[in-house]
Structures are given as C-alpha cells and as structure tokens.
Amino acid sequence: MYPNRHICQALEEMRACYETRNFAALLGLIEEVQSMANRMESGLEDNRDLKKLTEDRQRLSEQVDKLRAERDKLQPPAVEIEWEEEDE
C-alpha cells in the first residue's frame, strides 16, 4: 500500500479495471479498500470512545471534588502539636 493513499484512488483504479475489462488487480483493490474503510471505522469508534471517556473523567473528577469537600467539612481540623526540646 502506498503512503497517504486514499480510498478514492483505489476506487478510481477499480473503475479503470472495469472500463478496460482487466480484472486481474480487482481482488487486491477490493482488499485495499476494505482495509482502509475498516481503519476509518475503527478511528471513528476510537474518537467516540475517547470523547465518552473524557466526559466520564470530568464527571468523576467533579464527584471526587465534592466528596473531598464533604470529607473536609466532616473532619475536625488537624491540630499541630508543638514539641518542647529537652535540655540535656
């Protein structure tokens, strides 16, 4: 497969195969188009999943912040203990 090759280029080659009635390369072109289309579909699904996970992370982060604020409200403030140094 060529770098930066698009489905449209492969489809144009398929049309050329049909026009010339030379179907020798057709099976390879079909596989190439199917492979590119599968990668595009996978990329779309990955983007959808990434968006959903980002929204979930934001929602959970907000919940954690609320729970931390509630915890801090319920916990008594920490008291610092000052230790006296003993003279020897």
C-alpha positions as a Markdown table, in Angstrom:
| # | Residue | x | y | z |
|---|---|---|---|---|
| 1 | Met | 0.0 | 0.0 | 0.0 |
| 2 | Tyr | 1.3 | 3.5 | -0.8 |
| 3 | Pro | 1.7 | 6.1 | 1.9 |
| 4 | Asn | -1.2 | 8.6 | 2.1 |
| 5 | Arg | -3.2 | 6.6 | -0.4 |
| 6 | His | -7.0 | 7.3 | -0.2 |
| 7 | Ile | -10.0 | 5.1 | -0.9 |
| 8 | Cys | -10.9 | 7.3 | -3.8 |
| 9 | Gln | -7.7 | 6.5 | -5.6 |
| 10 | Ala | -8.3 | 2.8 | -5.1 |
| 11 | Leu | -11.9 | 3.2 | -6.3 |
| 12 | Glu | -10.7 | 5.0 | -9.4 |
| 13 | Glu | -8.4 | 2.1 | -10.2 |
| 14 | Met | -11.3 | -0.3 | -9.7 |
| 15 | Arg | -13.3 | 1.8 | -12.3 |
| 16 | Ala | -10.3 | 1.7 | -14.6 |
| 17 | Cys | -10.3 | -2.1 | -14.2 |
| 18 | Tyr | -13.9 | -2.3 | -15.2 |
| 19 | Glu | -13.6 | 0.1 | -18.1 |
| 20 | Thr | -10.7 | -1.9 | -19.6 |
| 21 | Arg | -12.3 | -5.3 | -18.5 |
| 22 | Asn | -8.9 | -6.2 | -16.9 |
| 23 | Phe | -9.9 | -7.6 | -13.6 |
| 24 | Ala | -6.5 | -9.0 | -12.6 |
| 25 | Ala | -5.9 | -6.4 | -9.9 |
| 26 | Leu | -9.5 | -6.1 | -8.8 |
| 27 | Leu | -9.3 | -8.5 | -5.8 |
| 28 | Gly | -6.3 | -6.7 | -4.4 |
| 29 | Leu | -8.1 | -3.4 | -4.8 |
| 30 | Ile | -11.1 | -4.7 | -3.0 |
| 31 | Glu | -9.0 | -5.9 | -0.1 |
| 32 | Glu | -7.2 | -2.5 | 0.0 |
| 33 | Val | -10.5 | -0.5 | 0.1 |
| 34 | Gln | -11.9 | -2.8 | 2.8 |
| 35 | Ser | -8.8 | -2.4 | 4.9 |
| 36 | Met | -8.8 | 1.4 | 4.6 |
| 37 | Ala | -12.6 | 1.5 | 5.4 |
| 38 | Asn | -12.1 | -0.7 | 8.4 |
| 39 | Arg | -9.3 | 1.6 | 9.7 |
| 40 | Met | -11.6 | 4.6 | 9.2 |
| 41 | Glu | -14.4 | 3.0 | 11.1 |
| 42 | Ser | -12.1 | 2.0 | 13.9 |
| 43 | Gly | -10.8 | 5.6 | 14.1 |
| 44 | Leu | -14.3 | 6.9 | 14.3 |
| 45 | Glu | -15.1 | 4.5 | 17.1 |
| 46 | Asp | -11.9 | 5.3 | 18.9 |
| 47 | Asn | -12.8 | 9.1 | 18.7 |
| 48 | Arg | -16.3 | 8.4 | 20.0 |
| 49 | Asp | -14.9 | 6.3 | 22.9 |
| 50 | Leu | -12.3 | 9.0 | 23.7 |
| 51 | Lys | -15.0 | 11.6 | 23.9 |
| 52 | Lys | -17.1 | 9.5 | 26.2 |
| 53 | Leu | -14.2 | 8.6 | 28.4 |
| 54 | Thr | -13.2 | 12.3 | 28.7 |
| 55 | Glu | -16.7 | 13.2 | 29.7 |
| 56 | Asp | -16.7 | 10.3 | 32.3 |
| 57 | Arg | -13.4 | 11.5 | 33.7 |
| 58 | Gln | -14.7 | 15.1 | 34.0 |
| 59 | Arg | -17.9 | 13.9 | 35.7 |
| 60 | Leu | -15.9 | 11.6 | 38.1 |
| 61 | Ser | -13.4 | 14.4 | 38.9 |
| 62 | Glu | -16.3 | 16.7 | 39.9 |
| 63 | Gln | -17.7 | 13.9 | 42.1 |
| 64 | Val | -14.3 | 13.4 | 43.8 |
| 65 | Asp | -14.0 | 17.2 | 44.4 |
| 66 | Lys | -17.5 | 17.2 | 46.0 |
| 67 | Leu | -16.6 | 14.2 | 48.2 |
| 68 | Arg | -13.3 | 15.8 | 49.3 |
| 69 | Ala | -15.1 | 19.0 | 50.2 |
| 70 | Glu | -17.7 | 17.0 | 52.2 |
| 71 | Arg | -14.9 | 15.0 | 53.9 |
| 72 | Asp | -13.1 | 18.2 | 54.9 |
| 73 | Lys | -16.3 | 19.6 | 56.3 |
| 74 | Leu | -16.9 | 16.5 | 58.4 |
| 75 | Gln | -13.3 | 16.0 | 59.6 |
| 76 | Pro | -12.1 | 18.2 | 62.5 |
| 77 | Pro | -9.2 | 20.4 | 61.6 |
| 78 | Ala | -5.8 | 19.0 | 62.3 |
| 79 | Val | -4.1 | 20.3 | 65.4 |
| 80 | Glu | -0.4 | 20.9 | 65.3 |
| 81 | Ile | 1.5 | 19.6 | 68.3 |
| 82 | Glu | 4.5 | 21.6 | 69.4 |
| 83 | Trp | 7.2 | 19.5 | 71.0 |
| 84 | Glu | 9.4 | 21.1 | 73.6 |
| 85 | Glu | 13.0 | 20.3 | 73.2 |
| 86 | Glu | 14.6 | 18.7 | 76.3 |
| 87 | Asp | 17.8 | 20.2 | 77.5 |
| 88 | Glu | 20.5 | 17.7 | 78.4 |
